[in-house]
Amino acid sequence: MNKFLRALTVLIIFFAANAPAHAADLDKAYKKQILKDAGLPAADLKALTPVVGPAELAKIIKKYDESAANYTVDKEGVLKANLHLHTIYSDGTLNVEQVLNQALNESFARRPVIIAFTDHNNIGQDKEIIDILIKDPEKYKSLKIILGIEIYTLGTNFKNTHTPVDIHMLAWVINPYDKVLEEAFTVAQKDPNNPNNWQYRTFEDAIKLINNQQYGFIGIAHPMRELEKSMAPENFNDFIAEEFALYSTLSKKDVKFAEVYYKPGRLYDEHNAFHKFINEIAVKNNITRTGSYDTHGLSIFAP
């Protein structure tokens, strides 16, 4: 073997050995920061084992990108992931422990259920998760839990709409103890006249907010719902193309995603012309396709 090949072999071995370690270090740093900002001891790090970090999240959604089946209850009643869940912290029915327990009943070591807590404009559910894990580190260790939020935004700068468009955004792998996020999502929580936290910010401002955080990825929630709620069908494709292109440009994070596989088996239909178009635009803009049931009811296996 000549010197060049030997050097190349050494480099390949080095990067192969260190890539997983780097990912693990990134996720560990995220959890350490949560503990630090929460005023909790670093010794509690192991208790946060179920919490999904940024590197692990990127790996999960990349693996699940190609098919809505990854976000669908299969014929045997098995669910891999539900990345959009609501609790009583916004307009959901279940409390945090009920969601965790349902996921736990379906989870086992080789196939942990992956769930994302995404209450509207609220991070209280994420803080409660940390408290629960600290108090009982063993109970939920087989789960994969994503700390998140659903952010209400208004799109005001789109050519193909006559009025502001109600656009929901999902942010995952956030630090709920970050001071900026606490300030951004605390005001409405204290308003008894606004129990569901219906405060809005612009589409651009929401992306900027997460861009400026050390941790957190932001993506587009249920794009197909705009057609159901407020969008004229003849304008929908142009709007989606513009929305996805603007989002892809504005988001400065490595992970970009859109909830293309929204309510699979109920709303999402791969044969629907609009859904096909959303798929194509996501791929064109290098946006990972994700899915969920957008759970508000009594079961994490249904809307």
DAQUIPE-V330115 format. One record per helix or strand. SS is the DSSP state (@ for helix, = for strand). FROM is the first residue (numbers start at 1). LEN is the number of residues. If there is no record, write none. Layout:
<<SS | FROM | LEN> <SS | FROM | LEN>>
This chain:
<<@ | 3 | 36> <@ | 42 | 7> <= | 51 | 1> <@ | 54 | 10> <@ | 68 | 4> <= | 81 | 5> <@ | 96 | 10> <= | 108 | 1> <= | 111 | 1> <= | 114 | 4> <= | 120 | 1> <@ | 124 | 12> <= | 144 | 12> <= | 165 | 8> <@ | 179 | 6> <@ | 188 | 3> <= | 201 | 2> <@ | 203 | 9> <= | 217 | 4> <@ | 225 | 5> <@ | 233 | 18> <= | 257 | 6> <= | 264 | 1> <= | 268 | 1> <@ | 273 | 12> <= | 288 | 5> <= | 295 | 1>>
